[in-house]
Amino acid sequence: MQDYEFIIAHGTQNEGFAERFEAYGNVRTFPWISKENTAFLYREADIVLSRGSVTVLAEAAAFGAKII
């Protein structure tokens, strides 16, 4: 899995979640991803894995992201 870069938005209620991934150099975690950065990430992502809301899914689809 070192060939992939993972970006995880864990939300503000799960701040301890980031500690689980500190040992992995190809994983970056954020409590939140700003609206300014979401468009860039959706365009650049090979795939978006989300348990997100309808808004997240619609935004990702609008930028042509493959969604799970």
PQR file of N, CA, C, O and H, with PARSE charges and radii, in Angstrom:
ATOM      1  N   MET A   1       0.811  -1.203   0.000 -0.4000 1.5000
ATOM      2  CA  MET A   1       0.000   0.000   0.000 -0.0000 2.0000
ATOM      3  C   MET A   1       0.855   1.268   0.000  0.5500 1.7000
ATOM      4  O   MET A   1       0.314   2.373   0.028 -0.5500 1.4000
ATOM      5  N   GLN A   2       2.175   1.125  -0.031 -0.4000 1.5000
ATOM      6  CA  GLN A   2       3.055   2.285  -0.045 -0.0000 2.0000
ATOM      7  C   GLN A   2       2.992   3.035  -1.363  0.5500 1.7000
ATOM      8  O   GLN A   2       3.466   4.168  -1.451 -0.5500 1.4000
ATOM      9  H   GLN A   2       2.614   0.227  -0.053  0.4000 1.0000
ATOM     10  N   ASP A   3       2.417   2.427  -2.385 -0.4000 1.5000
ATOM     11  CA  ASP A   3       2.300   3.093  -3.683 -0.0000 2.0000
ATOM     12  C   ASP A   3       1.174   4.114  -3.701  0.5500 1.7000
ATOM     13  O   ASP A   3       1.009   4.836  -4.684 -0.5500 1.4000
ATOM     14  H   ASP A   3       2.032   1.507  -2.313  0.4000 1.0000
ATOM     15  N   TYR A   4       0.407   4.180  -2.640 -0.4000 1.5000
ATOM     16  CA  TYR A   4      -0.758   5.053  -2.581 -0.0000 2.0000
ATOM     17  C   TYR A   4      -0.571   6.113  -1.509  0.5500 1.7000
ATOM     18  O   TYR A   4       0.146   5.913  -0.528 -0.5500 1.4000
ATOM     19  H   TYR A   4       0.541   3.594  -1.842  0.4000 1.0000
ATOM     20  N   GLU A   5      -1.226   7.235  -1.718 -0.4000 1.5000
ATOM     21  CA  GLU A   5      -1.279   8.283  -0.708 -0.0000 2.0000
ATOM     22  C   GLU A   5      -2.702   8.348  -0.197  0.5500 1.7000
ATOM     23  O   GLU A   5      -3.647   8.400  -0.984 -0.5500 1.4000
ATOM     24  H   GLU A   5      -1.807   7.397  -2.515  0.4000 1.0000
ATOM     25  N   PHE A   6      -2.858   8.346   1.105 -0.4000 1.5000
ATOM     26  CA  PHE A   6      -4.172   8.398   1.730 -0.0000 2.0000
ATOM     27  C   PHE A   6      -4.329   9.718   2.452  0.5500 1.7000
ATOM     28  O   PHE A   6      -3.447  10.140   3.199 -0.5500 1.4000
ATOM     29  H   PHE A   6      -2.090   8.304   1.744  0.4000 1.0000
ATOM     30  N   ILE A   7      -5.460  10.367   2.224 -0.4000 1.5000
ATOM     31  CA  ILE A   7      -5.799  11.593   2.936 -0.0000 2.0000
ATOM     32  C   ILE A   7      -7.105  11.309   3.652  0.5500 1.7000
ATOM     33  O   ILE A   7      -8.112  10.977   3.027 -0.5500 1.4000
ATOM     34  H   ILE A   7      -6.177  10.024   1.618  0.4000 1.0000
ATOM     35  N   ILE A   8      -7.078  11.443   4.971 -0.4000 1.5000
ATOM     36  CA  ILE A   8      -8.233  11.098   5.792 -0.0000 2.0000
ATOM     37  C   ILE A   8      -8.704  12.333   6.541  0.5500 1.7000
ATOM     38  O   ILE A   8      -7.937  12.963   7.268 -0.5500 1.4000
ATOM     39  H   ILE A   8      -6.260  11.713   5.479  0.4000 1.0000
ATOM     40  N   ALA A   9      -9.974  12.671   6.356 -0.4000 1.5000
ATOM     41  CA  ALA A   9     -10.613  13.710   7.164 -0.0000 2.0000
ATOM     42  C   ALA A   9     -11.418  12.986   8.226  0.5500 1.7000
ATOM     43  O   ALA A   9     -12.419  12.337   7.921 -0.5500 1.4000
ATOM     44  H   ALA A   9     -10.597  12.159   5.765  0.4000 1.0000
ATOM     45  N   HIS A  10     -10.984  13.098   9.468 -0.4000 1.5000
ATOM     46  CA  HIS A  10     -11.596  12.308  10.533 -0.0000 2.0000
ATOM     47  C   HIS A  10     -12.640  13.051  11.340  0.5500 1.7000
ATOM     48  O   HIS A  10     -13.284  12.457  12.205 -0.5500 1.4000
ATOM     49  H   HIS A  10     -10.171  13.625   9.716  0.4000 1.0000
ATOM     50  N   GLY A  11     -12.821  14.305  11.084 -0.4000 1.5000
ATOM     51  CA  GLY A  11     -13.834  15.072  11.810 -0.0000 2.0000
ATOM     52  C   GLY A  11     -13.316  15.562  13.150  0.5500 1.7000
ATOM     53  O   GLY A  11     -12.299  15.083  13.651 -0.5500 1.4000
ATOM     54  H   GLY A  11     -12.298  14.787  10.381  0.4000 1.0000
ATOM     55  N   THR A  12     -14.011  16.497  13.709 -0.4000 1.5000
ATOM     56  CA  THR A  12     -13.571  17.099  14.962 -0.0000 2.0000
ATOM     57  C   THR A  12     -13.899  16.245  16.178  0.5500 1.7000
ATOM     58  O   THR A  12     -13.357  16.488  17.256 -0.5500 1.4000
ATOM     59  H   THR A  12     -14.838  16.885  13.302  0.4000 1.0000
ATOM     60  N   GLN A  13     -14.758  15.268  16.038 -0.4000 1.5000
ATOM     61  CA  GLN A  13     -15.112  14.400  17.157 -0.0000 2.0000
ATOM     62  C   GLN A  13     -14.182  13.200  17.290  0.5500 1.7000
ATOM     63  O   GLN A  13     -14.279  12.456  18.266 -0.5500 1.4000
ATOM     64  H   GLN A  13     -15.199  15.071  15.162  0.4000 1.0000
ATOM     65  N   ASN A  14     -13.280  12.997  16.329 -0.4000 1.5000
ATOM     66  CA  ASN A  14     -12.419  11.818  16.302 -0.0000 2.0000
ATOM     67  C   ASN A  14     -10.942  12.191  16.253  0.5500 1.7000
ATOM     68  O   ASN A  14     -10.179  11.587  15.499 -0.5500 1.4000
ATOM     69  H   ASN A  14     -13.201  13.601  15.536  0.4000 1.0000
ATOM     70  N   GLU A  15     -10.533  13.164  17.037 -0.4000 1.5000
ATOM     71  CA  GLU A  15      -9.157  13.649  16.959 -0.0000 2.0000
ATOM     72  C   GLU A  15      -8.136  12.579  17.325  0.5500 1.7000
ATOM     73  O   GLU A  15      -7.022  12.611  16.803 -0.5500 1.4000
ATOM     74  H   GLU A  15     -11.152  13.655  17.650  0.4000 1.0000
ATOM     75  N   GLY A  16      -8.466  11.639  18.192 -0.4000 1.5000
ATOM     76  CA  GLY A  16      -7.568  10.563  18.550 -0.0000 2.0000
ATOM     77  C   GLY A  16      -7.331   9.581  17.413  0.5500 1.7000
ATOM     78  O   GLY A  16      -6.376   8.804  17.443 -0.5500 1.4000
ATOM     79  H   GLY A  16      -9.371  11.613  18.616  0.4000 1.0000
ATOM     80  N   PHE A  17      -8.180   9.618  16.438 -0.4000 1.5000
ATOM     81  CA  PHE A  17      -8.092   8.734  15.273 -0.0000 2.0000
ATOM     82  C   PHE A  17      -6.784   8.935  14.514  0.5500 1.7000
ATOM     83  O   PHE A  17      -6.227   7.977  13.980 -0.5500 1.4000
ATOM     84  H   PHE A  17      -8.956  10.249  16.414  0.4000 1.0000
ATOM     85  N   ALA A  18      -6.298  10.149  14.462 -0.4000 1.5000
ATOM     86  CA  ALA A  18      -5.082  10.477  13.714 -0.0000 2.0000
ATOM     87  C   ALA A  18      -3.874   9.719  14.252  0.5500 1.7000
ATOM     88  O   ALA A  18      -2.985   9.363  13.479 -0.5500 1.4000
ATOM     89  H   ALA A  18      -6.751  10.928  14.896  0.4000 1.0000
ATOM     90  N   GLU A  19      -3.821   9.467  15.538 -0.4000 1.5000
ATOM     91  CA  GLU A  19      -2.689   8.778  16.152 -0.0000 2.0000
ATOM     92  C   GLU A  19      -2.487   7.372  15.587  0.5500 1.7000
ATOM     93  O   GLU A  19      -1.361   6.874  15.555 -0.5500 1.4000
ATOM     94  H   GLU A  19      -4.544   9.756  16.166  0.4000 1.0000
ATOM     95  N   ARG A  20      -3.545   6.743  15.150 -0.4000 1.5000
ATOM     96  CA  ARG A  20      -3.454   5.391  14.602 -0.0000 2.0000
ATOM     97  C   ARG A  20      -2.630   5.336  13.317  0.5500 1.7000
ATOM     98  O   ARG A  20      -2.114   4.279  12.953 -0.5500 1.4000
ATOM     99  H   ARG A  20      -4.459   7.147  15.176  0.4000 1.0000
ATOM    100  N   PHE A  21      -2.508   6.461  12.638 -0.4000 1.5000
ATOM    101  CA  PHE A  21      -1.851   6.486  11.337 -0.0000 2.0000
ATOM    102  C   PHE A  21      -0.498   7.188  11.340  0.5500 1.7000
ATOM    103  O   PHE A  21       0.108   7.342  10.279 -0.5500 1.4000
ATOM    104  H   PHE A  21      -2.927   7.319  12.933  0.4000 1.0000
ATOM    105  N   GLU A  22      -0.014   7.613  12.483 -0.4000 1.5000
ATOM    106  CA  GLU A  22       1.243   8.355  12.557 -0.0000 2.0000
ATOM    107  C   GLU A  22       2.439   7.564  12.030  0.5500 1.7000
ATOM    108  O   GLU A  22       3.401   8.157  11.542 -0.5500 1.4000
ATOM    109  H   GLU A  22      -0.507   7.488  13.345  0.4000 1.0000
ATOM    110  N   ALA A  23       2.394   6.254  12.121 -0.4000 1.5000
ATOM    111  CA  ALA A  23       3.525   5.418  11.704 -0.0000 2.0000
ATOM    112  C   ALA A  23       3.617   5.257  10.185  0.5500 1.7000
ATOM    113  O   ALA A  23       4.614   4.742   9.677 -0.5500 1.4000
ATOM    114  H   ALA A  23       1.613   5.772  12.519  0.4000 1.0000
ATOM    115  N   TYR A  24       2.598   5.688   9.466 -0.4000 1.5000
ATOM    116  CA  TYR A  24       2.551   5.506   8.023 -0.0000 2.0000
ATOM    117  C   TYR A  24       2.893   6.817   7.312  0.5500 1.7000
ATOM    118  O   TYR A  24       2.200   7.822   7.473 -0.5500 1.4000
ATOM    119  H   TYR A  24       1.788   6.106   9.878  0.4000 1.0000
ATOM    120  N   GLY A  25       3.953   6.793   6.536 -0.4000 1.5000
ATOM    121  CA  GLY A  25       4.383   7.997   5.840 -0.0000 2.0000
ATOM    122  C   GLY A  25       3.483   8.403   4.688  0.5500 1.7000
ATOM    123  O   GLY A  25       3.543   9.546   4.234 -0.5500 1.4000
ATOM    124  H   GLY A  25       4.516   5.977   6.405  0.4000 1.0000
ATOM    125  N   ASN A  26       2.652   7.491   4.207 -0.4000 1.5000
ATOM    126  CA  ASN A  26       1.786   7.792   3.077 -0.0000 2.0000
ATOM    127  C   ASN A  26       0.353   8.130   3.500  0.5500 1.7000
ATOM    128  O   ASN A  26      -0.553   8.147   2.668 -0.5500 1.4000
ATOM    129  H   ASN A  26       2.604   6.563   4.576  0.4000 1.0000
ATOM    130  N   VAL A  27       0.151   8.398   4.789 -0.4000 1.5000
ATOM    131  CA  VAL A  27      -1.178   8.752   5.294 -0.0000 2.0000
ATOM    132  C   VAL A  27      -1.096  10.113   5.968  0.5500 1.7000
ATOM    133  O   VAL A  27      -0.270  10.341   6.851 -0.5500 1.4000
ATOM    134  H   VAL A  27       0.887   8.384   5.466  0.4000 1.0000
ATOM    135  N   ARG A  28      -1.971  11.009   5.532 -0.4000 1.5000
ATOM    136  CA  ARG A  28      -2.102  12.321   6.171 -0.0000 2.0000
ATOM    137  C   ARG A  28      -3.520  12.435   6.703  0.5500 1.7000
ATOM    138  O   ARG A  28      -4.477  12.086   6.013 -0.5500 1.4000
ATOM    139  H   ARG A  28      -2.642  10.824   4.815  0.4000 1.0000
ATOM    140  N   THR A  29      -3.653  12.918   7.913 -0.4000 1.5000
ATOM    141  CA  THR A  29      -4.978  13.071   8.508 -0.0000 2.0000
ATOM    142  C   THR A  29      -5.243  14.539   8.812  0.5500 1.7000
ATOM    143  O   THR A  29      -4.333  15.307   9.125 -0.5500 1.4000
ATOM    144  H   THR A  29      -2.875  13.201   8.474  0.4000 1.0000
ATOM    145  N   PHE A  30      -6.499  14.898   8.713 -0.4000 1.5000
ATOM    146  CA  PHE A  30      -6.947  16.254   8.999 -0.0000 2.0000
ATOM    147  C   PHE A  30      -8.273  16.170   9.749  0.5500 1.7000
ATOM    148  O   PHE A  30      -9.086  15.293   9.459 -0.5500 1.4000
ATOM    149  H   PHE A  30      -7.238  14.274   8.459  0.4000 1.0000
ATOM    150  N   PRO A  31      -8.503  17.066  10.707 -0.5600 1.5000
ATOM    151  CA  PRO A  31      -9.807  17.073  11.351  0.2800 2.0000
ATOM    152  C   PRO A  31     -10.901  17.528  10.378  0.5500 1.7000
ATOM    153  O   PRO A  31     -12.059  17.128  10.491 -0.5500 1.4000
ATOM    154  N   TRP A  32     -10.512  18.356   9.441 -0.4000 1.5000
ATOM    155  CA  TRP A  32     -11.499  18.925   8.520 -0.0000 2.0000
ATOM    156  C   TRP A  32     -10.771  19.335   7.249  0.5500 1.7000
ATOM    157  O   TRP A  32      -9.610  19.740   7.306 -0.5500 1.4000
ATOM    158  H   TRP A  32      -9.570  18.681   9.349  0.4000 1.0000
ATOM    159  N   ILE A  33     -11.429  19.236   6.118 -0.4000 1.5000
ATOM    160  CA  ILE A  33     -10.858  19.715   4.863 -0.0000 2.0000
ATOM    161  C   ILE A  33     -11.732  20.875   4.389  0.5500 1.7000
ATOM    162  O   ILE A  33     -12.942  20.731   4.213 -0.5500 1.4000
ATOM    163  H   ILE A  33     -12.372  18.907   6.071  0.4000 1.0000
ATOM    164  N   SER A  34     -11.101  22.011   4.189 -0.4000 1.5000
ATOM    165  CA  SER A  34     -11.842  23.221   3.830 -0.0000 2.0000
ATOM    166  C   SER A  34     -12.475  23.096   2.446  0.5500 1.7000
ATOM    167  O   SER A  34     -12.039  22.294   1.619 -0.5500 1.4000
ATOM    168  H   SER A  34     -10.118  22.128   4.332  0.4000 1.0000
ATOM    169  N   LYS A  35     -13.483  23.881   2.215 -0.4000 1.5000
ATOM    170  CA  LYS A  35     -14.166  23.904   0.908 -0.0000 2.0000
ATOM    171  C   LYS A  35     -13.194  24.276  -0.200  0.5500 1.7000
ATOM    172  O   LYS A  35     -13.313  23.785  -1.323 -0.5500 1.4000
ATOM    173  H   LYS A  35     -13.837  24.532   2.887  0.4000 1.0000
ATOM    174  N   GLU A  36     -12.237  25.136   0.106 -0.4000 1.5000
ATOM    175  CA  GLU A  36     -11.261  25.542  -0.901 -0.0000 2.0000
ATOM    176  C   GLU A  36     -10.404  24.351  -1.352  0.5500 1.7000
ATOM    177  O   GLU A  36      -9.986  24.289  -2.509 -0.5500 1.4000
ATOM    178  H   GLU A  36     -12.141  25.535   1.018  0.4000 1.0000
ATOM    179  N   ASN A  37     -10.148  23.421  -0.451 -0.4000 1.5000
ATOM    180  CA  ASN A  37      -9.299  22.274  -0.775 -0.0000 2.0000
ATOM    181  C   ASN A  37     -10.066  21.062  -1.296  0.5500 1.7000
ATOM    182  O   ASN A  37      -9.475  20.194  -1.939 -0.5500 1.4000
ATOM    183  H   ASN A  37     -10.487  23.471   0.488  0.4000 1.0000
ATOM    184  N   THR A  38     -11.364  20.987  -1.031 -0.4000 1.5000
ATOM    185  CA  THR A  38     -12.101  19.799  -1.461 -0.0000 2.0000
ATOM    186  C   THR A  38     -12.131  19.668  -2.977  0.5500 1.7000
ATOM    187  O   THR A  38     -11.991  18.560  -3.495 -0.5500 1.4000
ATOM    188  H   THR A  38     -11.843  21.692  -0.509  0.4000 1.0000
ATOM    189  N   ALA A  39     -12.306  20.754  -3.695 -0.4000 1.5000
ATOM    190  CA  ALA A  39     -12.355  20.682  -5.159 -0.0000 2.0000
ATOM    191  C   ALA A  39     -11.048  20.112  -5.702  0.5500 1.7000
ATOM    192  O   ALA A  39     -11.056  19.245  -6.576 -0.5500 1.4000
ATOM    193  H   ALA A  39     -12.420  21.655  -3.275  0.4000 1.0000
ATOM    194  N   PHE A  40      -9.935  20.601  -5.184 -0.4000 1.5000
ATOM    195  CA  PHE A  40      -8.631  20.091  -5.613 -0.0000 2.0000
ATOM    196  C   PHE A  40      -8.506  18.599  -5.309  0.5500 1.7000
ATOM    197  O   PHE A  40      -8.088  17.822  -6.167 -0.5500 1.4000
ATOM    198  H   PHE A  40      -9.928  21.306  -4.474  0.4000 1.0000
ATOM    199  N   LEU A  41      -8.861  18.208  -4.117 -0.4000 1.5000
ATOM    200  CA  LEU A  41      -8.731  16.797  -3.731 -0.0000 2.0000
ATOM    201  C   LEU A  41      -9.634  15.895  -4.560  0.5500 1.7000
ATOM    202  O   LEU A  41      -9.212  14.816  -4.974 -0.5500 1.4000
ATOM    203  H   LEU A  41      -9.201  18.839  -3.419  0.4000 1.0000
ATOM    204  N   TYR A  42     -10.856  16.314  -4.808 -0.4000 1.5000
ATOM    205  CA  TYR A  42     -11.768  15.503  -5.623 -0.0000 2.0000
ATOM    206  C   TYR A  42     -11.251  15.350  -7.050  0.5500 1.7000
ATOM    207  O   TYR A  42     -11.369  14.278  -7.643 -0.5500 1.4000
ATOM    208  H   TYR A  42     -11.199  17.192  -4.472  0.4000 1.0000
ATOM    209  N   ARG A  43     -10.685  16.412  -7.597 -0.4000 1.5000
ATOM    210  CA  ARG A  43     -10.149  16.331  -8.963 -0.0000 2.0000
ATOM    211  C   ARG A  43      -8.919  15.436  -9.037  0.5500 1.7000
ATOM    212  O   ARG A  43      -8.724  14.733 -10.028 -0.5500 1.4000
ATOM    213  H   ARG A  43     -10.589  17.283  -7.116  0.4000 1.0000
ATOM    214  N   GLU A  44      -8.093  15.455  -8.003 -0.4000 1.5000
ATOM    215  CA  GLU A  44      -6.836  14.715  -8.008 -0.0000 2.0000
ATOM    216  C   GLU A  44      -6.965  13.265  -7.544  0.5500 1.7000
ATOM    217  O   GLU A  44      -6.099  12.441  -7.839 -0.5500 1.4000
ATOM    218  H   GLU A  44      -8.251  16.026  -7.197  0.4000 1.0000
ATOM    219  N   ALA A  45      -8.019  12.956  -6.834 -0.4000 1.5000
ATOM    220  CA  ALA A  45      -8.160  11.616  -6.242 -0.0000 2.0000
ATOM    221  C   ALA A  45      -8.457  10.558  -7.307  0.5500 1.7000
ATOM    222  O   ALA A  45      -9.213  10.790  -8.250 -0.5500 1.4000
ATOM    223  H   ALA A  45      -8.722  13.626  -6.594  0.4000 1.0000
ATOM    224  N   ASP A  46      -7.846   9.406  -7.125 -0.4000 1.5000
ATOM    225  CA  ASP A  46      -8.196   8.259  -7.969 -0.0000 2.0000
ATOM    226  C   ASP A  46      -9.521   7.675  -7.526  0.5500 1.7000
ATOM    227  O   ASP A  46     -10.293   7.168  -8.339 -0.5500 1.4000
ATOM    228  H   ASP A  46      -7.232   9.217  -6.359  0.4000 1.0000
ATOM    229  N   ILE A  47      -9.778   7.751  -6.230 -0.4000 1.5000
ATOM    230  CA  ILE A  47     -11.039   7.241  -5.686 -0.0000 2.0000
ATOM    231  C   ILE A  47     -11.343   7.963  -4.378  0.5500 1.7000
ATOM    232  O   ILE A  47     -10.432   8.316  -3.629 -0.5500 1.4000
ATOM    233  H   ILE A  47      -9.151   8.163  -5.569  0.4000 1.0000
ATOM    234  N   VAL A  48     -12.618   8.178  -4.111 -0.4000 1.5000
ATOM    235  CA  VAL A  48     -13.060   8.793  -2.865 -0.0000 2.0000
ATOM    236  C   VAL A  48     -13.872   7.748  -2.111  0.5500 1.7000
ATOM    237  O   VAL A  48     -14.865   7.226  -2.619 -0.5500 1.4000
ATOM    238  H   VAL A  48     -13.358   7.892  -4.719  0.4000 1.0000
ATOM    239  N   LEU A  49     -13.436   7.457  -0.904 -0.4000 1.5000
ATOM    240  CA  LEU A  49     -14.143   6.530  -0.029 -0.0000 2.0000
ATOM    241  C   LEU A  49     -14.769   7.375   1.059  0.5500 1.7000
ATOM    242  O   LEU A  49     -14.065   8.051   1.808 -0.5500 1.4000
ATOM    243  H   LEU A  49     -12.630   7.881  -0.492  0.4000 1.0000
ATOM    244  N   SER A  50     -16.088   7.342   1.152 -0.4000 1.5000
ATOM    245  CA  SER A  50     -16.757   8.253   2.076 -0.0000 2.0000
ATOM    246  C   SER A  50     -17.946   7.595   2.751  0.5500 1.7000
ATOM    247  O   SER A  50     -18.681   6.821   2.137 -0.5500 1.4000
ATOM    248  H   SER A  50     -16.661   6.793   0.543  0.4000 1.0000
ATOM    249  N   ARG A  51     -18.116   7.910   3.997 -0.4000 1.5000
ATOM    250  CA  ARG A  51     -19.352   7.587   4.685 -0.0000 2.0000
ATOM    251  C   ARG A  51     -20.162   8.875   4.825  0.5500 1.7000
ATOM    252  O   ARG A  51     -21.075   8.990   5.642 -0.5500 1.4000
ATOM    253  H   ARG A  51     -17.519   8.538   4.495  0.4000 1.0000
ATOM    254  N   GLY A  52     -19.783   9.822   3.996 -0.4000 1.5000
ATOM    255  CA  GLY A  52     -20.283  11.185   4.088 -0.0000 2.0000
ATOM    256  C   GLY A  52     -21.737  11.373   3.698  0.5500 1.7000
ATOM    257  O   GLY A  52     -22.455  10.435   3.351 -0.5500 1.4000
ATOM    258  H   GLY A  52     -19.040   9.728   3.332  0.4000 1.0000
ATOM    259  N   SER A  53     -22.114  12.589   3.771 -0.4000 1.5000
ATOM    260  CA  SER A  53     -23.477  13.004   3.486 -0.0000 2.0000
ATOM    261  C   SER A  53     -23.733  13.048   1.980  0.5500 1.7000
ATOM    262  O   SER A  53     -22.829  12.856   1.167 -0.5500 1.4000
ATOM    263  H   SER A  53     -21.530  13.350   4.052  0.4000 1.0000
ATOM    264  N   VAL A  54     -24.960  13.299   1.649 -0.4000 1.5000
ATOM    265  CA  VAL A  54     -25.332  13.453   0.244 -0.0000 2.0000
ATOM    266  C   VAL A  54     -24.551  14.597  -0.380  0.5500 1.7000
ATOM    267  O   VAL A  54     -24.196  14.532  -1.557 -0.5500 1.4000
ATOM    268  H   VAL A  54     -25.694  13.454   2.309  0.4000 1.0000
ATOM    269  N   THR A  55     -24.279  15.641   0.388 -0.4000 1.5000
ATOM    270  CA  THR A  55     -23.512  16.776  -0.120 -0.0000 2.0000
ATOM    271  C   THR A  55     -22.105  16.340  -0.530  0.5500 1.7000
ATOM    272  O   THR A  55     -21.637  16.696  -1.611 -0.5500 1.4000
ATOM    273  H   THR A  55     -24.568  15.694   1.344  0.4000 1.0000
ATOM    274  N   VAL A  56     -21.435  15.575   0.323 -0.4000 1.5000
ATOM    275  CA  VAL A  56     -20.084  15.095   0.005 -0.0000 2.0000
ATOM    276  C   VAL A  56     -20.116  14.246  -1.260  0.5500 1.7000
ATOM    277  O   VAL A  56     -19.273  14.414  -2.141 -0.5500 1.4000
ATOM    278  H   VAL A  56     -21.816  15.286   1.201  0.4000 1.0000
ATOM    279  N   LEU A  57     -21.060  13.356  -1.357 -0.4000 1.5000
ATOM    280  CA  LEU A  57     -21.159  12.487  -2.523 -0.0000 2.0000
ATOM    281  C   LEU A  57     -21.454  13.290  -3.791  0.5500 1.7000
ATOM    282  O   LEU A  57     -20.873  13.019  -4.842 -0.5500 1.4000
ATOM    283  H   LEU A  57     -21.746  13.219  -0.641  0.4000 1.0000
ATOM    284  N   ALA A  58     -22.343  14.265  -3.701 -0.4000 1.5000
ATOM    285  CA  ALA A  58     -22.676  15.098  -4.863 -0.0000 2.0000
ATOM    286  C   ALA A  58     -21.488  15.947  -5.298  0.5500 1.7000
ATOM    287  O   ALA A  58     -21.227  16.090  -6.493 -0.5500 1.4000
ATOM    288  H   ALA A  58     -22.815  14.485  -2.847  0.4000 1.0000
ATOM    289  N   GLU A  59     -20.765  16.513  -4.328 -0.4000 1.5000
ATOM    290  CA  GLU A  59     -19.591  17.325  -4.669 -0.0000 2.0000
ATOM    291  C   GLU A  59     -18.529  16.472  -5.346  0.5500 1.7000
ATOM    292  O   GLU A  59     -17.961  16.881  -6.359 -0.5500 1.4000
ATOM    293  H   GLU A  59     -20.977  16.396  -3.358  0.4000 1.0000
ATOM    294  N   ALA A  60     -18.255  15.298  -4.803 -0.4000 1.5000
ATOM    295  CA  ALA A  60     -17.250  14.410  -5.405 -0.0000 2.0000
ATOM    296  C   ALA A  60     -17.659  14.022  -6.820  0.5500 1.7000
ATOM    297  O   ALA A  60     -16.829  14.031  -7.730 -0.5500 1.4000
ATOM    298  H   ALA A  60     -18.716  14.966  -3.981  0.4000 1.0000
ATOM    299  N   ALA A  61     -18.923  13.684  -7.013 -0.4000 1.5000
ATOM    300  CA  ALA A  61     -19.418  13.312  -8.344 -0.0000 2.0000
ATOM    301  C   ALA A  61     -19.311  14.481  -9.319  0.5500 1.7000
ATOM    302  O   ALA A  61     -18.981  14.290 -10.489 -0.5500 1.4000
ATOM    303  H   ALA A  61     -19.597  13.677  -6.274  0.4000 1.0000
ATOM    304  N   ALA A  62     -19.588  15.682  -8.838 -0.4000 1.5000
ATOM    305  CA  ALA A  62     -19.515  16.870  -9.709 -0.0000 2.0000
ATOM    306  C   ALA A  62     -18.101  17.094 -10.251  0.5500 1.7000
ATOM    307  O   ALA A  62     -17.931  17.638 -11.342 -0.5500 1.4000
ATOM    308  H   ALA A  62     -19.856  15.837  -7.887  0.4000 1.0000
ATOM    309  N   PHE A  63     -17.102  16.679  -9.496 -0.4000 1.5000
ATOM    310  CA  PHE A  63     -15.713  16.825  -9.935 -0.0000 2.0000
ATOM    311  C   PHE A  63     -15.191  15.571 -10.619  0.5500 1.7000
ATOM    312  O   PHE A  63     -13.999  15.466 -10.907 -0.5500 1.4000
ATOM    313  H   PHE A  63     -17.240  16.236  -8.610  0.4000 1.0000
ATOM    314  N   GLY A  64     -16.081  14.623 -10.877 -0.4000 1.5000
ATOM    315  CA  GLY A  64     -15.710  13.441 -11.633 -0.0000 2.0000
ATOM    316  C   GLY A  64     -14.978  12.374 -10.842  0.5500 1.7000
ATOM    317  O   GLY A  64     -14.357  11.486 -11.427 -0.5500 1.4000
ATOM    318  H   GLY A  64     -17.049  14.708 -10.643  0.4000 1.0000
ATOM    319  N   ALA A  65     -15.041  12.448  -9.522 -0.4000 1.5000
ATOM    320  CA  ALA A  65     -14.349  11.456  -8.695 -0.0000 2.0000
ATOM    321  C   ALA A  65     -15.105  10.133  -8.709  0.5500 1.7000
ATOM    322  O   ALA A  65     -16.335  10.102  -8.749 -0.5500 1.4000
ATOM    323  H   ALA A  65     -15.545  13.170  -9.047  0.4000 1.0000
ATOM    324  N   LYS A  66     -14.352   9.052  -8.676 -0.4000 1.5000
ATOM    325  CA  LYS A  66     -14.944   7.737  -8.477 -0.0000 2.0000
ATOM    326  C   LYS A  66     -15.217   7.612  -6.980  0.5500 1.7000
ATOM    327  O   LYS A  66     -14.381   7.973  -6.153 -0.5500 1.4000
ATOM    328  H   LYS A  66     -13.352   9.077  -8.644  0.4000 1.0000
ATOM    329  N   ILE A  67     -16.395   7.099  -6.648 -0.4000 1.5000
ATOM    330  CA  ILE A  67     -16.841   7.126  -5.249 -0.0000 2.0000
ATOM    331  C   ILE A  67     -17.197   5.736  -4.762  0.5500 1.7000
ATOM    332  O   ILE A  67     -17.839   4.955  -5.465 -0.5500 1.4000
ATOM    333  H   ILE A  67     -17.074   6.806  -7.321  0.4000 1.0000
ATOM    334  N   ILE A  68     -16.765   5.440  -3.533 -0.4000 1.5000
ATOM    335  CA  ILE A  68     -17.217   4.220  -2.847 -0.0000 2.0000
ATOM    336  C   ILE A  68     -17.942   4.676  -1.602  0.5500 1.7000
ATOM    337  O   ILE A  68     -18.429   3.847  -0.833 -0.5500 1.4000
ATOM    338  H   ILE A  68     -16.244   6.073  -2.962  0.4000 1.0000
TER
END
